[in-house]
């Protein structure tokens, strides 16, 4: 499953709990990392 396919917190939780390792790519800089986090929080309806 691609992270772009996740639409709910339950799907995100199931994705993270899979038995296979998940590879994360480090953002180029701190600001890019914060933008990435803000994007996904807003996507799941979490207020920043």
PyMOL Python script that loads the backbone (N, CA, C, O; Angstrom):
from pymol import cmd

cmd.read_pdbstr("""\
ATOM      1  N   UNK A   1       0.851  -1.177   0.000  1.00  0.00           N
ATOM      2  CA  UNK A   1       0.000   0.000   0.000  1.00  0.00           C
ATOM      3  C   UNK A   1       0.894   1.236   0.000  1.00  0.00           C
ATOM      4  O   UNK A   1       1.900   1.295   0.707  1.00  0.00           O
ATOM      5  N   UNK A   2       0.521   2.184  -0.776  1.00  0.00           N
ATOM      6  CA  UNK A   2       1.220   3.465  -0.853  1.00  0.00           C
ATOM      7  C   UNK A   2       0.600   4.420   0.152  1.00  0.00           C
ATOM      8  O   UNK A   2      -0.618   4.424   0.331  1.00  0.00           O
ATOM      9  N   UNK A   3       1.413   5.224   0.805  1.00  0.00           N
ATOM     10  CA  UNK A   3       0.917   6.159   1.819  1.00  0.00           C
ATOM     11  C   UNK A   3      -0.102   7.135   1.214  1.00  0.00           C
ATOM     12  O   UNK A   3      -0.959   7.645   1.934  1.00  0.00           O
ATOM     13  N   UNK A   4      -0.024   7.395  -0.065  1.00  0.00           N
ATOM     14  CA  UNK A   4      -0.992   8.291  -0.716  1.00  0.00           C
ATOM     15  C   UNK A   4      -2.398   7.689  -0.753  1.00  0.00           C
ATOM     16  O   UNK A   4      -3.377   8.417  -0.913  1.00  0.00           O
ATOM     17  N   UNK A   5      -2.504   6.375  -0.607  1.00  0.00           N
ATOM     18  CA  UNK A   5      -3.805   5.703  -0.622  1.00  0.00           C
ATOM     19  C   UNK A   5      -4.513   5.766   0.726  1.00  0.00           C
ATOM     20  O   UNK A   5      -5.707   5.476   0.807  1.00  0.00           O
ATOM     21  N   UNK A   6      -3.804   6.136   1.778  1.00  0.00           N
ATOM     22  CA  UNK A   6      -4.383   6.169   3.125  1.00  0.00           C
ATOM     23  C   UNK A   6      -5.319   7.361   3.260  1.00  0.00           C
ATOM     24  O   UNK A   6      -4.955   8.489   2.928  1.00  0.00           O
ATOM     25  N   UNK A   7      -6.523   7.102   3.748  1.00  0.00           N
ATOM     26  CA  UNK A   7      -7.533   8.154   3.888  1.00  0.00           C
ATOM     27  C   UNK A   7      -7.992   8.371   5.326  1.00  0.00           C
ATOM     28  O   UNK A   7      -8.566   9.414   5.638  1.00  0.00           O
ATOM     29  N   UNK A   8      -7.750   7.403   6.202  1.00  0.00           N
ATOM     30  CA  UNK A   8      -8.229   7.512   7.583  1.00  0.00           C
ATOM     31  C   UNK A   8      -7.106   7.179   8.563  1.00  0.00           C
ATOM     32  O   UNK A   8      -6.102   6.568   8.197  1.00  0.00           O
ATOM     33  N   UNK A   9      -7.299   7.594   9.813  1.00  0.00           N
ATOM     34  CA  UNK A   9      -6.342   7.267  10.868  1.00  0.00           C
ATOM     35  C   UNK A   9      -6.271   5.749  11.050  1.00  0.00           C
ATOM     36  O   UNK A   9      -5.192   5.210  11.296  1.00  0.00           O
ATOM     37  N   UNK A  10      -7.405   5.055  10.934  1.00  0.00           N
ATOM     38  CA  UNK A  10      -7.425   3.592  11.075  1.00  0.00           C
ATOM     39  C   UNK A  10      -6.564   2.944   9.995  1.00  0.00           C
ATOM     40  O   UNK A  10      -5.837   1.993  10.282  1.00  0.00           O
ATOM     41  N   UNK A  11      -6.631   3.436   8.769  1.00  0.00           N
ATOM     42  CA  UNK A  11      -5.800   2.902   7.693  1.00  0.00           C
ATOM     43  C   UNK A  11      -4.325   3.187   7.970  1.00  0.00           C
ATOM     44  O   UNK A  11      -3.473   2.332   7.730  1.00  0.00           O
ATOM     45  N   UNK A  12      -4.023   4.372   8.469  1.00  0.00           N
ATOM     46  CA  UNK A  12      -2.651   4.726   8.807  1.00  0.00           C
ATOM     47  C   UNK A  12      -2.121   3.804   9.903  1.00  0.00           C
ATOM     48  O   UNK A  12      -0.991   3.323   9.820  1.00  0.00           O
ATOM     49  N   UNK A  13      -2.926   3.561  10.915  1.00  0.00           N
ATOM     50  CA  UNK A  13      -2.527   2.679  12.011  1.00  0.00           C
ATOM     51  C   UNK A  13      -2.260   1.261  11.499  1.00  0.00           C
ATOM     52  O   UNK A  13      -1.258   0.646  11.866  1.00  0.00           O
ATOM     53  N   UNK A  14      -3.149   0.747  10.657  1.00  0.00           N
ATOM     54  CA  UNK A  14      -2.962  -0.587  10.094  1.00  0.00           C
ATOM     55  C   UNK A  14      -1.689  -0.639   9.253  1.00  0.00           C
ATOM     56  O   UNK A  14      -0.952  -1.623   9.307  1.00  0.00           O
ATOM     57  N   UNK A  15      -1.431   0.394   8.490  1.00  0.00           N
ATOM     58  CA  UNK A  15      -0.224   0.477   7.664  1.00  0.00           C
ATOM     59  C   UNK A  15       1.030   0.411   8.523  1.00  0.00           C
ATOM     60  O   UNK A  15       1.975  -0.306   8.197  1.00  0.00           O
ATOM     61  N   UNK A  16       1.037   1.161   9.623  1.00  0.00           N
ATOM     62  CA  UNK A  16       2.209   1.207  10.491  1.00  0.00           C
ATOM     63  C   UNK A  16       2.388  -0.068  11.308  1.00  0.00           C
ATOM     64  O   UNK A  16       3.501  -0.367  11.742  1.00  0.00           O
ATOM     65  N   UNK A  17       1.310  -0.825  11.527  1.00  0.00           N
ATOM     66  CA  UNK A  17       1.376  -2.047  12.319  1.00  0.00           C
ATOM     67  C   UNK A  17       1.682  -3.293  11.498  1.00  0.00           C
ATOM     68  O   UNK A  17       1.725  -4.394  12.047  1.00  0.00           O
ATOM     69  N   UNK A  18       1.891  -3.141  10.212  1.00  0.00           N
ATOM     70  CA  UNK A  18       2.206  -4.303   9.369  1.00  0.00           C
ATOM     71  C   UNK A  18       3.514  -4.937   9.829  1.00  0.00           C
ATOM     72  O   UNK A  18       4.365  -4.286  10.435  1.00  0.00           O
ATOM     73  N   UNK A  19       3.647  -6.205   9.528  1.00  0.00           N
ATOM     74  CA  UNK A  19       4.837  -6.929   9.968  1.00  0.00           C
ATOM     75  C   UNK A  19       6.064  -6.606   9.111  1.00  0.00           C
ATOM     76  O   UNK A  19       7.193  -6.850   9.535  1.00  0.00           O
ATOM     77  N   UNK A  20       5.857  -6.073   7.939  1.00  0.00           N
ATOM     78  CA  UNK A  20       6.984  -5.750   7.072  1.00  0.00           C
ATOM     79  C   UNK A  20       7.554  -4.388   7.444  1.00  0.00           C
ATOM     80  O   UNK A  20       6.815  -3.485   7.837  1.00  0.00           O
ATOM     81  N   UNK A  21       8.872  -4.243   7.318  1.00  0.00           N
ATOM     82  CA  UNK A  21       9.488  -2.946   7.641  1.00  0.00           C
ATOM     83  C   UNK A  21       8.991  -1.851   6.699  1.00  0.00           C
ATOM     84  O   UNK A  21       8.686  -2.095   5.532  1.00  0.00           O
ATOM     85  N   UNK A  22       8.922  -0.661   7.235  1.00  0.00           N
ATOM     86  CA  UNK A  22       8.519   0.507   6.458  1.00  0.00           C
ATOM     87  C   UNK A  22       9.746   1.388   6.308  1.00  0.00           C
ATOM     88  O   UNK A  22      10.423   1.689   7.291  1.00  0.00           O
ATOM     89  N   UNK A  23      10.035   1.800   5.084  1.00  0.00           N
ATOM     90  CA  UNK A  23      11.192   2.660   4.834  1.00  0.00           C
ATOM     91  C   UNK A  23      10.725   4.106   4.739  1.00  0.00           C
ATOM     92  O   UNK A  23       9.802   4.426   3.989  1.00  0.00           O
ATOM     93  N   UNK A  24      11.367   4.964   5.499  1.00  0.00           N
ATOM     94  CA  UNK A  24      11.055   6.385   5.462  1.00  0.00           C
ATOM     95  C   UNK A  24      12.231   7.126   4.852  1.00  0.00           C
ATOM     96  O   UNK A  24      13.389   6.778   5.085  1.00  0.00           O
ATOM     97  N   UNK A  25      11.928   8.138   4.080  1.00  0.00           N
ATOM     98  CA  UNK A  25      12.973   8.954   3.481  1.00  0.00           C
ATOM     99  C   UNK A  25      13.068  10.255   4.262  1.00  0.00           C
ATOM    100  O   UNK A  25      12.055  10.893   4.547  1.00  0.00           O
ATOM    101  N   UNK A  26      14.273  10.640   4.602  1.00  0.00           N
ATOM    102  CA  UNK A  26      14.491  11.860   5.366  1.00  0.00           C
ATOM    103  C   UNK A  26      14.307  13.069   4.459  1.00  0.00           C
ATOM    104  O   UNK A  26      14.790  13.092   3.327  1.00  0.00           O
ATOM    105  N   UNK A  27      13.609  14.063   4.965  1.00  0.00           N
ATOM    106  CA  UNK A  27      13.392  15.295   4.200  1.00  0.00           C
ATOM    107  C   UNK A  27      14.716  16.009   3.978  1.00  0.00           C
ATOM    108  O   UNK A  27      15.667  15.833   4.739  1.00  0.00           O
ATOM    109  N   UNK A  28      14.764  16.814   2.931  1.00  0.00           N
ATOM    110  CA  UNK A  28      15.984  17.534   2.598  1.00  0.00           C
ATOM    111  C   UNK A  28      16.423  18.515   3.662  1.00  0.00           C
ATOM    112  O   UNK A  28      17.620  18.709   3.874  1.00  0.00           O
ATOM    113  N   UNK A  29      15.461  19.139   4.340  1.00  0.00           N
ATOM    114  CA  UNK A  29      15.787  20.076   5.410  1.00  0.00           C
ATOM    115  C   UNK A  29      14.652  20.095   6.420  1.00  0.00           C
ATOM    116  O   UNK A  29      13.599  19.500   6.194  1.00  0.00           O
ATOM    117  N   UNK A  30      14.867  20.769   7.514  1.00  0.00           N
ATOM    118  CA  UNK A  30      13.886  20.794   8.604  1.00  0.00           C
ATOM    119  C   UNK A  30      12.553  21.373   8.141  1.00  0.00           C
ATOM    120  O   UNK A  30      11.501  20.835   8.485  1.00  0.00           O
ATOM    121  N   UNK A  31      12.577  22.459   7.367  1.00  0.00           N
ATOM    122  CA  UNK A  31      11.332  23.078   6.887  1.00  0.00           C
ATOM    123  C   UNK A  31      10.537  22.127   5.993  1.00  0.00           C
ATOM    124  O   UNK A  31       9.311  22.068   6.081  1.00  0.00           O
ATOM    125  N   UNK A  32      11.233  21.387   5.136  1.00  0.00           N
ATOM    126  CA  UNK A  32      10.559  20.413   4.276  1.00  0.00           C
ATOM    127  C   UNK A  32       9.906  19.329   5.130  1.00  0.00           C
ATOM    128  O   UNK A  32       8.798  18.882   4.833  1.00  0.00           O
ATOM    129  N   UNK A  33      10.586  18.913   6.180  1.00  0.00           N
ATOM    130  CA  UNK A  33      10.018  17.919   7.087  1.00  0.00           C
ATOM    131  C   UNK A  33       8.763  18.422   7.770  1.00  0.00           C
ATOM    132  O   UNK A  33       7.777  17.694   7.883  1.00  0.00           O
ATOM    133  N   UNK A  34       8.795  19.667   8.226  1.00  0.00           N
ATOM    134  CA  UNK A  34       7.620  20.253   8.863  1.00  0.00           C
ATOM    135  C   UNK A  34       6.466  20.392   7.875  1.00  0.00           C
ATOM    136  O   UNK A  34       5.314  20.168   8.248  1.00  0.00           O
ATOM    137  N   UNK A  35       6.746  20.753   6.632  1.00  0.00           N
ATOM    138  CA  UNK A  35       5.684  20.855   5.619  1.00  0.00           C
ATOM    139  C   UNK A  35       5.060  19.486   5.366  1.00  0.00           C
ATOM    140  O   UNK A  35       3.844  19.374   5.207  1.00  0.00           O
ATOM    141  N   UNK A  36       5.898  18.440   5.330  1.00  0.00           N
ATOM    142  CA  UNK A  36       5.409  17.086   5.104  1.00  0.00           C
ATOM    143  C   UNK A  36       4.479  16.666   6.243  1.00  0.00           C
ATOM    144  O   UNK A  36       3.392  16.139   6.007  1.00  0.00           O
ATOM    145  N   UNK A  37       4.917  16.906   7.477  1.00  0.00           N
ATOM    146  CA  UNK A  37       4.105  16.558   8.646  1.00  0.00           C
ATOM    147  C   UNK A  37       2.800  17.337   8.637  1.00  0.00           C
ATOM    148  O   UNK A  37       1.738  16.763   8.878  1.00  0.00           O
ATOM    149  N   UNK A  38       2.861  18.646   8.361  1.00  0.00           N
ATOM    150  CA  UNK A  38       1.656  19.472   8.327  1.00  0.00           C
ATOM    151  C   UNK A  38       0.681  18.985   7.258  1.00  0.00           C
ATOM    152  O   UNK A  38      -0.528  18.953   7.484  1.00  0.00           O
ATOM    153  N   UNK A  39       1.208  18.606   6.092  1.00  0.00           N
ATOM    154  CA  UNK A  39       0.363  18.094   5.005  1.00  0.00           C
ATOM    155  C   UNK A  39      -0.418  16.869   5.459  1.00  0.00           C
ATOM    156  O   UNK A  39      -1.631  16.791   5.270  1.00  0.00           O
ATOM    157  N   UNK A  40       0.293  15.903   6.066  1.00  0.00           N
ATOM    158  CA  UNK A  40      -0.388  14.673   6.461  1.00  0.00           C
ATOM    159  C   UNK A  40      -1.300  14.867   7.663  1.00  0.00           C
ATOM    160  O   UNK A  40      -2.332  14.204   7.756  1.00  0.00           O
ATOM    161  N   UNK A  41      -0.953  15.744   8.569  1.00  0.00           N
ATOM    162  CA  UNK A  41      -1.875  16.026   9.685  1.00  0.00           C
ATOM    163  C   UNK A  41      -3.166  16.632   9.150  1.00  0.00           C
ATOM    164  O   UNK A  41      -4.256  16.228   9.555  1.00  0.00           O
ATOM    165  N   UNK A  42      -3.052  17.591   8.250  1.00  0.00           N
ATOM    166  CA  UNK A  42      -4.257  18.219   7.695  1.00  0.00           C
ATOM    167  C   UNK A  42      -5.051  17.231   6.853  1.00  0.00           C
ATOM    168  O   UNK A  42      -6.280  17.286   6.819  1.00  0.00           O
ATOM    169  N   UNK A  43      -4.361  16.341   6.184  1.00  0.00           N
ATOM    170  CA  UNK A  43      -5.031  15.348   5.346  1.00  0.00           C
ATOM    171  C   UNK A  43      -5.911  14.413   6.179  1.00  0.00           C
ATOM    172  O   UNK A  43      -6.961  13.964   5.720  1.00  0.00           O
ATOM    173  N   UNK A  44      -5.474  14.128   7.396  1.00  0.00           N
ATOM    174  CA  UNK A  44      -6.255  13.258   8.275  1.00  0.00           C
ATOM    175  C   UNK A  44      -7.146  14.061   9.219  1.00  0.00           C
ATOM    176  O   UNK A  44      -7.709  13.506  10.162  1.00  0.00           O
ATOM    177  N   UNK A  45      -7.276  15.366   8.971  1.00  0.00           N
ATOM    178  CA  UNK A  45      -8.195  16.183   9.738  1.00  0.00           C
ATOM    179  C   UNK A  45      -7.684  16.581  11.104  1.00  0.00           C
ATOM    180  O   UNK A  45      -8.477  16.934  11.977  1.00  0.00           O
ATOM    181  N   UNK A  46      -6.373  16.534  11.315  1.00  0.00           N
ATOM    182  CA  UNK A  46      -5.788  16.936  12.589  1.00  0.00           C
ATOM    183  C   UNK A  46      -5.400  18.397  12.498  1.00  0.00           C
ATOM    184  O   UNK A  46      -4.657  18.790  11.598  1.00  0.00           O
ATOM    185  N   UNK A  47      -5.889  19.191  13.406  1.00  0.00           N
ATOM    186  CA  UNK A  47      -5.602  20.618  13.426  1.00  0.00           C
ATOM    187  C   UNK A  47      -4.155  20.869  13.844  1.00  0.00           C
ATOM    188  O   UNK A  47      -3.656  20.243  14.779  1.00  0.00           O
ATOM    189  N   UNK A  48      -3.477  21.796  13.142  1.00  0.00           N
ATOM    190  CA  UNK A  48      -2.081  22.100  13.500  1.00  0.00           C
ATOM    191  C   UNK A  48      -1.971  23.391  14.258  1.00  0.00           C
ATOM    192  O   UNK A  48      -0.870  23.794  14.635  1.00  0.00           O
TER     193      UNK A  48
END
""", "prot")
cmd.dss("prot")
cmd.show_as("cartoon", "prot")
cmd.util.cbc("prot")
cmd.orient("prot")
